[in-house]
């Protein structure tokens, strides 16, 4: 079964082809980072227009590299939400048109389900059930994953997600966009403990998280270190970055361990862009290994948004949930900018 995957939920345009019989994957990705860097964040209208420009060329590129004709496709999987409404409409519009022309099913895929299932693309892969720490740009959640389509939300962010806190901290430190890689890089030169920031909700007794207060604490630290001139020396910036990263990593690691203890499971999947953070990976590997648990990640090039995870999620749904997928494919395709993962 050859499944074409289309991703256009935010600022990456991704197209991929997945062959469930051979496991072969061909994918292409265009990042809009350079387009949005001048604005310090994603501009929805610019994102939508760029998806219009990029999707068709990427589609033709993927088909050519795979040596596949449009008529050889068996299904199309497309991100239907959550995300930016205009950006989602671009991908769904192309998917619906292709599905109609080729007379093949179009499977709406939840963006976060794509992230969640992406570690199954590598070997060794986790087996169901497992706990998933989902840390993408706008989401930080802990989920009990029993099977495909059976997800229980264990903990969520009450305000800013970890990725948002990284981007805002980068702005305050005068770093580039996107902020996550820049803050992580700078943190490697910071002195541990030189600055003290809070560990939000570390002792809350539940699995929820909050990073808005940490962002405010970073602003206070920046103002103190830069007073009265308002300029930060390089070492002060590095020290603040180090403490910020240490805080986020400590909270995420503790919450993930608590989720494993609550569910009695020993497998943790980490998915989403922040899952590529080197400090988080080192902390989880160390702490989980000491407890005999295992942690799984998608390949580094599939941590951010991409079409490969959407193609794979669509194929997995068609294989494991054929009736539900068939019914979904017969309904009018609609975008869902706000769509909870447990509402399937």
JOURVEN-V457827 format. One line per field, one symbol per residue. burial: I if it has 16 or more other C-alpha atoms within 10 Angstrom, else O. A space follows every 50 residues. Layout:
# JOURVEN-V457827
burial=???
This chain:
# JOURVEN-V457827
burial=IIIIIIIIIIIIIIIIIIIIOOOOIIIIIIIIOOOIOOOIIIOIOOIIOI IIOIIOOIIOIIIOOIOOOOOOIIIIIIIIIIIIIIIIIIIIOIIIOIIO OOOIIIIIIIIIIIIIIIIIIOOOIIOOIIIIIIIIIIIIIIIIIOOIIO IOIIIIIOIIIIIIIIIIIIIOIOIIIIIIIIIIIIIOOIIOOOIOIIII OIOOOOIIIIIIIIIOIIIOIIIOIOOOOOOIOOOIIIIIIIIIIIIIII IIIIIIIOIIOOOOIIIIIIIIIIIIIOIIIOIIIOOIOOOOIIIIIIOO OIIIIIIIIIIIIIIIIIOOOOOOIOOIIOOOIOIIIOIOIOOO
